[in-house]
């Protein structure tokens, strides 16, 4: 196990933090003991939850993209974060320049489970001012090499949009 990724649909960041403070995996990182009172424990759990990086995932709701429901290959997650030094109020300029090519690539692959941009979190999920800073793509792949090849051949990756690009297998709970 290398990590824990959760997609949570909540109307506000405060509700996400509260939810995370009650997550059993989050609570594993606490240093509280059975001798501590409940208020101290809850405060530490919330402090841990506040330290977890959050992104707002705006997944693409286009049915032509979501062709594969997990029948072919192993579920794989690609997590890419943009180079932030060139990002403006609309995100990195390469993002808008290559958006259509990126979407075409995902659609033509016919193996995407879900995909969408990662945005900086805002107080509420309806806030349109959130800036795109990366992507999360869930897809099926027959092998690790194939998964890496798929991620590296995405037009966003080809033009150097991502500072960080990670490929992981995942299990749905």
C-alpha positions in Angstrom: 0.0 0.0 0.0 1.4 3.4 -1.0 -1.4 5.6 -0.2 -5.0 6.4 0.3 -7.1 8.3 -2.3 -10.6 9.3 -1.6 -13.2 11.0 -3.8 -15.7 12.7 -1.5 -18.7 14.6 -2.6 -19.3 17.3 0.0 -20.7 20.8 -0.4 -17.9 22.5 1.6 -14.2 22.0 2.6 -15.2 22.1 6.3 -17.4 19.1 5.8 -14.6 17.3 4.0 -12.2 18.0 6.8 -14.7 16.8 9.4 -15.3 13.6 7.3 -11.5 13.0 7.1 -11.1 13.5 10.9 -13.4 10.5 11.4 -11.7 8.3 8.8 -10.1 5.2 10.5 -6.9 5.5 8.4 -6.6 9.2 9.3 -6.9 8.3 13.0 -4.0 5.8 12.7 -1.7 8.8 12.6 -2.8 10.2 15.9 -0.6 10.1 18.9 -3.5 10.2 21.4 -3.8 7.5 24.0 -6.8 5.9 25.7 -6.0 8.2 28.7 -6.7 11.4 26.6 -10.2 12.8 26.8 -12.5 12.7 23.8 -12.1 16.5 23.1 -8.3 16.2 22.9 -8.6 13.2 20.6 -11.1 14.9 18.3 -8.9 18.1 18.1 -5.9 16.0 17.1 -7.9 14.1 14.5 -9.1 17.4 13.0 -5.5 18.7 13.0 -4.4 15.6 11.1 -7.3 16.0 8.6 -6.3 19.7 8.1 -2.8 18.6 7.1 -4.0 16.3 4.2 -3.6 17.9 0.8 -7.0 18.4 -0.9 -8.0 19.0 -4.5 -11.4 19.5 -6.0 -11.9 16.9 -8.7 -14.1 18.1 -11.5 -14.6 14.9 -13.4 -15.8 14.9 -16.9 -19.4 13.8 -17.2 -19.3 13.0 -20.9 -20.6 9.5 -21.6 -18.4 9.2 -24.7 -15.3 9.3 -22.5 -16.4 6.8 -19.9 -16.4 3.7 -22.2 -14.8 1.2 -19.9 -16.4 0.1 -16.6 -13.5 -2.1 -15.5 -13.9 -5.1 -17.8 -10.5 -5.0 -19.5 -7.3 -4.9 -17.5 -6.5 -3.7 -14.0 -7.8 -0.5 -12.6 -5.1 2.1 -12.7 -4.9 5.7 -11.5 -2.8 8.5 -13.1 -2.2 11.5 -10.9 -0.5 14.5 -12.6 0.2 17.8 -11.0 1.1 20.8 -13.3 4.2 23.0 -13.2 2.9 25.7 -10.9 5.4 28.4 -11.7 3.7 29.2 -15.0 0.1 29.0 -13.8 -2.1 32.0 -13.8 -5.7 32.7 -12.8 -6.9 30.2 -15.4 -4.2 27.5 -14.6 -1.2 26.6 -16.7 -1.4 28.0 -20.3 -0.6 24.6 -21.8 -3.7 23.2 -20.2 -6.1 25.3 -22.3 -3.8 24.9 -25.4 -3.9 21.1 -25.3 -7.3 20.4 -23.7 -9.0 19.2 -26.9 -6.1 16.9 -27.7 -6.1 15.5 -24.2 -9.9 14.8 -24.3 -9.6 13.2 -27.8 -6.7 11.0 -26.5 -8.8 9.8 -23.5 -11.9 9.1 -25.7 -10.0 7.2 -28.4 -8.4 5.0 -25.8 -11.8 3.5 -24.9 -10.5 2.4 -21.5 -11.2 5.3 -19.3 -13.3 4.7 -16.2 -13.4 8.3 -15.1 -11.2 11.4 -15.6 -11.1 15.1 -14.8 -9.1 18.1 -13.7 -7.9 18.6 -10.2 -8.5 22.1 -8.9 -7.3 24.0 -5.9 -9.9 23.7 -3.1 -12.4 26.5 -2.5 -14.7 27.0 0.4 -17.7 25.5 -1.5 -17.8 23.1 -4.5 -19.9 25.5 -6.6 -17.2 28.2 -6.5 -16.1 28.8 -10.1 -12.8 30.6 -9.1 -10.9 27.3 -8.4 -7.8 27.0 -10.5 -6.9 23.7 -12.3 -3.6 22.3 -11.1 -3.5 18.7 -12.3 -5.5 15.7 -13.5 -6.8 12.4 -12.2 -7.5 9.7 -14.7 -8.9 6.2 -13.8 -8.4 3.7 -16.5 -7.8 0.0 -17.2 -4.5 -1.4 -18.2 -3.2 -4.9 -18.9 0.2 -4.2 -17.5 2.4 -1.7 -15.6 4.4 -0.9 -18.8 1.2 -0.3 -20.7 -0.1 2.0 -17.9 3.1 4.1 -17.9 3.0 4.2 -21.7 -0.6 5.4 -21.6 0.2 8.2 -19.1 3.3 9.3 -20.9 1.6 9.6 -24.3 -1.2 11.8 -23.0 -0.9 15.1 -24.9 -0.7 17.0 -21.5 2.4 14.8 -20.6 3.9 15.1 -24.1 4.0 18.9 -23.9 5.5 18.9 -20.4 2.5 20.2 -18.5 3.1 18.0 -15.5 5.7 18.5 -12.9 4.7 15.2 -11.3 3.1 12.3 -13.0 2.4 9.1 -11.0 0.8 5.8 -12.0 -0.7 3.5 -9.5 -2.9 0.4 -9.5 -5.9 0.8 -7.2 -8.6 -1.1 -5.5 -12.1 0.2 -5.2 -13.7 -0.1 -1.8 
